Amino acid sequence: MCGIGGFVDYEHDARRYAAAAERMQRSLTPRGPDASGDYQDADAVLVHRRLIVIDPDGGAQPMHAPDGNTVLVYNGELYNTEEIRKDLIARGHTFRGHSDTEVLLHAFLEWDTDAFQRLNGIFAFAIWQKKERRLVLCRDRLGVKPLFVAHMQDGIVFGSTIGAVLCHPAIEPEVDEDGLRAVLLLGPARPPASGVFRQIDSLLPGHYAVLTPEGYTDHTYWKLEAREHTDTLEQTIERTHELICDAAKRQLVSDVPLACFLSGGLDSSILSMLAAKDYAARGETLHTWSVDYRDNDKYFTKNSFQPTSDDEFIQMMVSALGTQHHNVVIEPDALCAALLPATDARDLPGMADVDSSLLLFCAAVKQGGTTVCLSGECADELFGGYPWYHREEILFEDTFPWSRSVDLRLGLLAPGIVRDGAEFVREHYLATCRRAEKLPTDSKKDARMREMFVLNLDWFMATLLERSVAQGYRSRSSTPPRYSHSRTGSSYSHLYPM
């Protein structure tokens, strides 16, 4: 994980805001604790913080192109780096290292914005062309990597976090009425294009933006489309198997220690199995990590999302795969004490103890020597794992299925805090449903299922991705309270004092 930020000012010398650039870079340190860099000229300032995963020496940023005119700051990972590299080499490009950053930069030099459709990965990046005075911003197809943009009179400010954008003096930390309604009535989700604060927007997934002295334009390079499914059941199973195996294999590329989160569910178990096989073929043992809570065996209560406790299934998978397993046990007081650091990590109110538990868990994993983890997060959104996909009484409810009572939230607020709250939520719900493409041959259930998938991708999945990114990066440098590591029996209280 890395962090990017910067600003363009066509009217004034951008370097006069050097102090703001320094603050922006410091704010991104949790995302990139290993290295930093910046670029400055009269029009533009770019900053970068790096978490080193691939090519420690050859992937430093900002990265300058051989033409001396193009500069890239990049957060993410390309899973088809080698395919693109081979294509570029055939076209005459040469490379100094083996980082995906360098491949991305050369892909842009070769194809300009047409390169974005070729990228298989998770990313958010900014490219500055000095002679053309042109800034290009881009975000991956599903929005795994965040990118916020704020417009000012003669340019823009951008960053991986809202906090980074707010480091610029032209961007005020003001929440307008829509932002307040988003936090109070839709939180922890937020509208896809919203940055909650006045002036700040989120670049949409599958979009890129271009800024020149003539103006700012937003473009779509990918969107979800409805297509008829013509494969047989056997073909569908085989194709799904092929895609999952390919995705897992591509994400096992790392120059630093890598492990898997293992909860015992289908998603994390499948990924751990694939990773364990890959490691075994190399004569290595995969490390897996799980999380538990003190006295969970006493107080666990089953529900629609988790009908059974994880322990039994975790042990079954550990035994079957032969992984070196680590179990992190979180104390209740630690969970509560981490609530504020977890909120700080999001820059917005989030999911309370769901966030703080992940913060503590990731901190334990990092202290255990692992830098990169694979998880099955968001498989339910893609594979229909929630009750509202298969329980029709929920599927056909005409509202967000996970937030079905606006009145309950409004009842907690003093009169006048928000206006037209129900209408605000309703319009966002309907707008999302309208974005779902449908086919003329769809049954009523098929059409509703397409709407439900878009609702989940744009809202529920986006919230979980934001949680994972925020708590994963914050845990690298924050000081959350103590927890214990049950595999070794050791305590990390000396690292994280209360």
Legacy VTK file of the C-alpha trace (Angstrom):
# vtk DataFile Version 3.0
C-alpha trace
ASCII
DATASET POLYDATA
POINTS 498 float
0.000 0.000 0.000
1.181 3.501 -0.815
-0.187 7.022 -0.619
-0.299 9.727 -3.272
-1.220 13.378 -3.218
-0.598 16.686 -4.857
-2.074 19.772 -6.458
-2.039 21.812 -9.650
-2.291 25.608 -9.653
-2.293 27.299 -13.057
-2.503 30.848 -11.693
0.176 30.896 -8.987
3.497 29.153 -8.470
2.489 25.849 -6.917
5.764 25.696 -5.003
4.586 28.453 -2.696
2.533 25.762 -0.965
5.581 23.643 -0.141
4.539 23.527 3.518
1.155 22.109 2.506
2.921 19.454 0.440
5.000 18.475 3.463
1.866 18.184 5.613
0.205 16.112 2.911
3.155 13.769 2.757
3.269 13.389 6.543
-0.432 12.598 6.638
0.160 9.762 4.161
3.018 8.209 6.136
0.852 5.373 7.557
0.087 4.275 3.997
3.759 4.298 3.028
6.142 3.943 5.968
9.164 2.793 3.941
10.060 5.691 1.625
8.925 9.097 0.376
9.459 11.437 -2.535
8.106 14.576 -4.164
8.098 16.512 -7.424
7.622 20.269 -7.771
7.460 22.760 -10.617
5.680 26.062 -11.175
2.336 24.374 -11.979
2.288 21.121 -10.066
3.367 19.401 -6.873
3.229 15.616 -6.467
3.979 13.686 -3.266
4.334 9.996 -2.580
4.694 7.664 0.382
5.727 4.088 -0.323
5.173 0.698 1.243
7.769 -1.455 -0.495
6.356 -4.715 -1.851
8.095 -5.171 -5.223
11.474 -3.936 -6.518
12.778 -1.920 -3.534
15.439 -0.145 -5.595
13.738 0.245 -8.971
10.278 1.353 -7.844
11.065 4.677 -6.162
8.564 7.491 -6.728
7.724 9.968 -8.073
8.934 8.127 -11.174
10.203 10.160 -14.109
9.871 8.929 -17.691
12.908 8.821 -20.010
11.469 11.804 -21.914
12.019 13.974 -18.837
8.522 15.368 -19.236
6.196 12.800 -17.631
6.020 12.073 -13.882
3.981 9.366 -12.119
2.838 8.849 -8.526
1.101 5.532 -8.078
-0.674 3.517 -5.395
-1.550 -0.041 -6.232
-0.552 -3.247 -7.915
-0.818 -4.503 -11.495
-1.504 -8.220 -11.839
-0.683 -8.365 -15.557
2.637 -6.537 -15.303
4.612 -9.134 -17.231
2.162 -9.316 -20.140
2.212 -5.545 -20.559
5.994 -5.425 -20.163
6.508 -7.988 -22.955
4.214 -6.018 -25.248
6.096 -2.797 -24.525
9.504 -4.399 -25.027
8.306 -5.610 -28.432
7.456 -1.982 -29.193
10.952 -0.809 -28.300
10.670 0.149 -24.632
13.475 -0.664 -22.190
13.238 -1.027 -18.401
15.629 -0.343 -15.558
13.865 -2.461 -12.914
10.986 -4.923 -12.519
8.376 -2.782 -10.757
4.802 -2.448 -11.974
5.188 1.324 -11.512
7.695 1.507 -14.353
5.503 -0.670 -16.567
2.508 1.588 -15.926
4.519 4.686 -16.784
5.729 3.217 -20.085
2.220 1.971 -20.905
0.988 5.550 -20.595
3.825 6.810 -22.804
2.834 4.262 -25.445
-0.966 4.420 -25.341
-1.847 7.527 -23.299
-5.267 7.070 -21.614
-6.062 4.068 -23.837
-3.609 2.187 -21.615
-6.079 2.138 -18.742
-8.321 -0.493 -20.342
-5.315 -2.832 -20.471
-4.651 -2.700 -16.732
-5.561 -5.664 -14.544
-5.104 -4.569 -10.969
-5.998 -2.282 -8.108
-4.698 1.259 -8.385
-5.056 4.991 -8.085
-2.472 7.199 -9.743
-1.654 10.654 -11.042
0.429 11.468 -14.131
1.779 14.965 -14.756
3.012 16.122 -18.179
5.010 19.273 -17.666
5.154 20.658 -21.214
1.458 20.076 -21.841
0.558 21.280 -18.310
-1.708 18.222 -18.168
-2.664 16.113 -15.157
-4.284 12.687 -15.555
-5.907 10.879 -12.609
-7.138 7.280 -12.734
-8.813 4.767 -10.419
-9.264 0.996 -10.752
-12.455 -0.631 -11.988
-14.022 -1.477 -8.621
-12.520 1.326 -6.540
-10.268 -0.778 -4.321
-7.812 2.112 -4.101
-9.257 5.487 -3.030
-8.692 8.802 -4.787
-10.223 12.110 -3.677
-10.302 15.339 -5.680
-11.084 18.910 -4.625
-11.537 21.750 -7.088
-10.152 25.206 -6.408
-10.322 28.336 -8.540
-7.269 27.692 -10.714
-6.631 23.971 -10.314
-7.268 20.926 -8.138
-5.989 19.103 -5.077
-5.956 15.303 -4.977
-4.975 12.586 -2.530
-5.415 9.007 -1.374
-7.212 10.246 1.732
-9.589 13.038 2.620
-7.100 14.150 5.265
-4.382 14.590 2.651
-6.630 16.808 0.527
-7.518 18.914 3.559
-3.822 19.710 4.056
-4.064 22.333 1.305
-5.080 25.750 2.669
-7.574 26.331 -0.154
-9.694 23.370 0.970
-11.748 24.072 4.075
-12.841 21.260 6.438
-16.525 22.094 6.096
-19.336 19.547 5.919
-22.293 20.746 3.869
-25.891 19.556 4.171
-25.441 16.645 1.764
-22.331 15.557 3.623
-24.144 15.660 6.941
-27.044 13.639 5.580
-24.607 11.131 4.094
-22.849 10.588 7.433
-25.958 10.504 9.612
-28.371 8.645 7.334
-26.203 6.514 5.038
-23.054 6.016 7.115
-20.792 4.146 7.287
-21.391 4.124 3.538
-21.253 7.300 1.497
-22.489 8.154 -1.994
-19.962 6.862 -4.560
-18.868 10.295 -5.792
-18.961 12.004 -2.396
-16.039 13.046 -0.233
-18.538 14.270 2.429
-16.611 17.537 2.939
-17.509 20.585 0.864
-15.419 20.793 -2.359
-14.157 17.204 -2.048
-15.325 14.486 -4.445
-14.311 10.867 -4.899
-13.171 9.912 -8.389
-15.524 7.116 -9.367
-14.262 3.560 -9.913
-13.542 2.832 -13.565
-13.015 6.524 -14.270
-10.129 8.772 -15.190
-9.988 12.564 -15.199
-7.911 15.014 -17.220
-6.999 18.519 -16.082
-5.525 21.141 -18.447
-5.585 24.952 -18.374
-8.766 24.672 -20.463
-10.643 22.706 -17.804
-11.356 19.431 -16.037
-13.053 16.462 -17.721
-14.175 13.132 -16.286
-14.235 9.957 -18.415
-15.423 6.368 -18.018
-13.020 3.668 -19.223
-14.930 0.703 -17.709
-18.397 -0.021 -16.377
-20.390 -3.071 -15.397
-22.569 -4.322 -18.262
-25.493 -6.733 -18.429
-24.882 -9.635 -20.799
-26.710 -12.870 -21.476
-25.129 -15.857 -19.762
-24.847 -18.628 -22.345
-22.449 -21.059 -20.626
-23.679 -24.370 -19.261
-23.430 -25.093 -15.540
-20.286 -27.174 -16.124
-18.695 -24.409 -18.212
-19.609 -21.833 -15.575
-17.984 -23.883 -12.819
-14.833 -24.374 -14.885
-14.601 -20.706 -15.839
-15.126 -19.569 -12.243
-12.444 -21.986 -11.059
-10.066 -20.686 -13.734
-10.655 -17.018 -12.833
-10.265 -17.534 -9.076
-7.052 -19.549 -9.503
-5.620 -16.969 -11.887
-6.514 -14.052 -9.598
-4.973 -15.754 -6.569
-1.763 -16.679 -8.399
-1.280 -13.146 -9.725
-1.665 -11.694 -6.236
0.980 -13.952 -4.709
3.779 -11.954 -6.366
5.709 -10.120 -3.638
9.286 -9.306 -2.647
8.268 -9.111 1.041
6.607 -11.637 3.429
3.036 -12.573 2.397
0.331 -14.458 4.283
-3.420 -15.126 4.168
-6.273 -14.137 6.429
-8.174 -17.313 7.332
-11.615 -17.172 8.911
-12.695 -20.683 7.948
-15.281 -19.419 5.468
-15.396 -20.499 1.832
-13.678 -17.395 0.457
-10.640 -17.229 2.748
-10.322 -21.036 2.786
-10.184 -21.235 -1.009
-7.562 -18.505 -1.230
-5.494 -20.053 1.560
-5.648 -23.424 -0.185
-4.427 -21.965 -3.464
-1.664 -19.997 -1.756
-0.594 -23.009 0.334
-0.267 -25.126 -2.818
1.823 -22.429 -4.481
4.093 -22.162 -1.445
4.415 -25.952 -1.118
5.535 -26.174 -4.748
8.393 -23.834 -3.793
9.227 -25.821 -0.674
7.826 -23.125 1.628
5.105 -22.998 4.278
2.306 -20.454 4.084
1.499 -18.391 7.164
-2.197 -17.850 7.934
-3.791 -15.479 10.436
-7.145 -15.404 12.186
-8.741 -13.202 14.821
-10.758 -14.024 17.921
-12.072 -12.166 20.962
-11.608 -12.866 24.638
-14.582 -14.935 25.919
-16.077 -15.237 22.453
-16.948 -18.847 23.259
-19.211 -17.599 26.066
-20.974 -14.778 24.304
-21.139 -15.745 20.629
-24.673 -15.417 19.243
-25.489 -16.737 15.798
-27.205 -14.532 13.199
-27.981 -14.508 9.488
-24.475 -13.323 8.625
-22.599 -15.721 10.910
-24.617 -18.800 11.874
-21.630 -20.534 13.535
-18.397 -19.569 15.241
-15.240 -19.673 13.119
-12.968 -21.778 15.346
-13.924 -25.255 14.191
-13.592 -24.426 10.496
-10.294 -22.585 10.948
-8.744 -25.614 12.622
-10.071 -27.907 9.901
-8.399 -25.780 7.228
-5.123 -25.383 9.122
-4.913 -29.156 9.524
-5.783 -29.793 5.887
-3.383 -27.195 4.472
-0.509 -27.532 6.932
-0.051 -23.785 7.303
1.827 -22.053 10.083
-1.132 -20.488 11.798
-1.354 -17.462 14.084
-4.430 -16.556 16.120
-4.785 -13.011 17.437
-7.013 -12.658 20.508
-8.371 -9.151 21.080
-9.234 -7.910 24.558
-12.522 -5.985 25.052
-10.790 -2.944 26.568
-8.347 -2.842 23.666
-11.230 -3.001 21.205
-12.886 0.017 22.848
-9.658 2.001 23.161
-8.972 1.550 19.440
-12.292 3.103 18.386
-10.894 6.613 17.999
-7.711 5.594 16.128
-9.891 3.530 13.794
-12.129 6.533 13.126
-9.074 8.690 12.471
-7.911 6.124 9.935
-11.123 6.499 7.917
-11.245 10.315 8.178
-14.983 9.753 8.757
-17.244 7.895 11.203
-17.075 4.234 10.314
-18.167 0.812 11.557
-17.195 1.188 15.245
-15.786 -2.056 16.713
-15.791 -3.678 13.277
-13.160 -1.115 12.305
-11.185 -1.163 15.545
-10.941 -4.956 15.529
-9.429 -4.913 12.048
-7.015 -2.183 13.096
-5.756 -4.303 15.994
-5.662 -7.447 13.887
-3.600 -5.831 11.111
-1.235 -4.344 13.671
-0.639 -7.829 15.091
-0.025 -9.255 11.630
2.485 -6.521 10.844
4.293 -7.007 14.143
4.383 -10.723 13.367
6.547 -9.978 10.335
3.994 -9.988 7.507
3.630 -7.025 5.139
1.079 -8.293 2.587
-2.034 -10.428 3.171
-4.607 -11.987 0.896
-8.177 -12.070 2.155
-11.571 -13.115 0.910
-13.095 -9.724 1.701
-15.982 -8.798 -0.619
-16.506 -12.296 -2.029
-20.055 -12.153 -0.657
-20.791 -9.083 -2.763
-19.625 -10.834 -5.941
-20.916 -14.343 -5.264
-24.257 -13.632 -3.592
-23.324 -14.556 -0.059
-25.736 -12.335 1.846
-29.279 -13.219 2.970
-30.809 -10.518 0.780
-29.636 -12.349 -2.343
-31.536 -15.555 -1.604
-34.338 -14.545 0.773
-36.962 -13.023 -1.492
-38.766 -11.162 1.271
-35.572 -9.096 1.662
-34.541 -9.131 -1.993
-37.695 -7.360 -3.101
-37.823 -4.774 -0.336
-37.717 -1.395 -2.051
-34.808 0.044 -0.075
-31.186 -0.540 0.898
-31.403 -4.063 2.388
-28.796 -3.419 5.093
-30.294 -0.079 6.166
-34.024 -0.511 6.021
-35.251 2.106 8.497
-34.456 5.761 7.867
-37.049 6.661 10.499
-34.995 4.940 13.190
-31.994 7.128 12.444
-34.045 10.282 12.079
-35.625 9.549 15.446
-32.218 9.816 17.107
-31.617 13.331 15.762
-32.878 16.631 17.125
-35.398 18.354 14.846
-33.745 20.469 12.158
-30.394 18.665 12.139
-31.123 17.376 8.637
-33.817 18.284 6.142
-35.556 15.937 3.721
-33.608 12.986 5.092
-35.891 10.253 3.807
-35.989 11.845 0.352
-32.193 12.082 0.289
-31.752 8.373 1.057
-34.537 7.393 -1.328
-33.036 9.265 -4.263
-29.616 7.689 -3.786
-31.235 4.252 -3.626
-33.252 4.835 -6.804
-30.289 6.360 -8.653
-28.259 3.239 -7.907
-31.037 0.963 -9.128
-31.257 2.978 -12.340
-27.539 2.405 -12.957
-28.097 -1.351 -13.083
-28.273 -2.478 -16.711
-30.934 -5.041 -17.523
-31.793 -7.289 -20.451
-35.196 -7.447 -22.172
-35.308 -11.177 -21.408
-34.828 -10.716 -17.639
-37.482 -12.075 -15.345
-38.652 -9.880 -12.483
-36.264 -11.710 -10.159
-33.348 -11.484 -12.610
-33.873 -7.742 -12.998
-34.029 -7.238 -9.239
-30.930 -9.372 -8.747
-29.012 -7.093 -11.130
-30.104 -4.099 -9.058
-29.054 -5.870 -5.878
-25.581 -6.570 -7.236
-25.069 -2.913 -8.145
-26.380 -1.812 -4.743
-23.831 -4.109 -3.137
-20.928 -3.128 -5.400
-21.491 0.623 -5.142
-22.349 0.785 -1.444
-21.762 -2.273 0.728
-18.595 -3.474 -0.984
-17.237 0.066 -1.232
-17.679 0.454 2.536
-15.841 -2.783 3.284
-13.009 -1.888 0.902
-12.675 1.518 2.535
-12.543 -0.177 5.934
-9.866 -2.623 4.831
-7.712 0.059 3.242
-8.054 2.464 6.160
-7.400 0.045 9.012
-4.753 -1.887 7.088
-2.665 1.203 6.455
-3.285 2.838 9.826
-2.080 -0.241 11.671
1.385 0.174 10.189
2.229 3.214 12.264
-0.478 3.868 14.818
-0.265 2.905 18.465
-3.430 0.966 19.266
-3.802 -0.691 22.668
-2.521 -4.066 23.694
-3.579 -7.458 22.471
-2.145 -10.977 22.769
-0.750 -13.352 20.177
-2.045 -16.781 21.151
0.286 -18.904 18.999
3.349 -17.772 20.918
1.562 -16.694 24.070
3.462 -13.431 24.004
1.995 -10.014 24.712
2.496 -6.930 22.573
1.628 -4.508 25.348
5.200 -3.195 25.318
4.709 -2.124 21.725
1.282 -0.568 22.199
1.021 0.969 25.664
-2.387 2.027 26.917
LINES 1 499
498 0 1 2 3 4 5 6 7 8 9 10 11 12 13 14 15 16 17 18 19 20 21 22 23 24 25 26 27 28 29 30 31 32 33 34 35 36 37 38 39 40 41 42 43 44 45 46 47 48 49 50 51 52 53 54 55 56 57 58 59 60 61 62 63 64 65 66 67 68 69 70 71 72 73 74 75 76 77 78 79 80 81 82 83 84 85 86 87 88 89 90 91 92 93 94 95 96 97 98 99 100 101 102 103 104 105 106 107 108 109 110 111 112 113 114 115 116 117 118 119 120 121 122 123 124 125 126 127 128 129 130 131 132 133 134 135 136 137 138 139 140 141 142 143 144 145 146 147 148 149 150 151 152 153 154 155 156 157 158 159 160 161 162 163 164 165 166 167 168 169 170 171 172 173 174 175 176 177 178 179 180 181 182 183 184 185 186 187 188 189 190 191 192 193 194 195 196 197 198 199 200 201 202 203 204 205 206 207 208 209 210 211 212 213 214 215 216 217 218 219 220 221 222 223 224 225 226 227 228 229 230 231 232 233 234 235 236 237 238 239 240 241 242 243 244 245 246 247 248 249 250 251 252 253 254 255 256 257 258 259 260 261 262 263 264 265 266 267 268 269 270 271 272 273 274 275 276 277 278 279 280 281 282 283 284 285 286 287 288 289 290 291 292 293 294 295 296 297 298 299 300 301 302 303 304 305 306 307 308 309 310 311 312 313 314 315 316 317 318 319 320 321 322 323 324 325 326 327 328 329 330 331 332 333 334 335 336 337 338 339 340 341 342 343 344 345 346 347 348 349 350 351 352 353 354 355 356 357 358 359 360 361 362 363 364 365 366 367 368 369 370 371 372 373 374 375 376 377 378 379 380 381 382 383 384 385 386 387 388 389 390 391 392 393 394 395 396 397 398 399 400 401 402 403 404 405 406 407 408 409 410 411 412 413 414 415 416 417 418 419 420 421 422 423 424 425 426 427 428 429 430 431 432 433 434 435 436 437 438 439 440 441 442 443 444 445 446 447 448 449 450 451 452 453 454 455 456 457 458 459 460 461 462 463 464 465 466 467 468 469 470 471 472 473 474 475 476 477 478 479 480 481 482 483 484 485 486 487 488 489 490 491 492 493 494 495 496 497
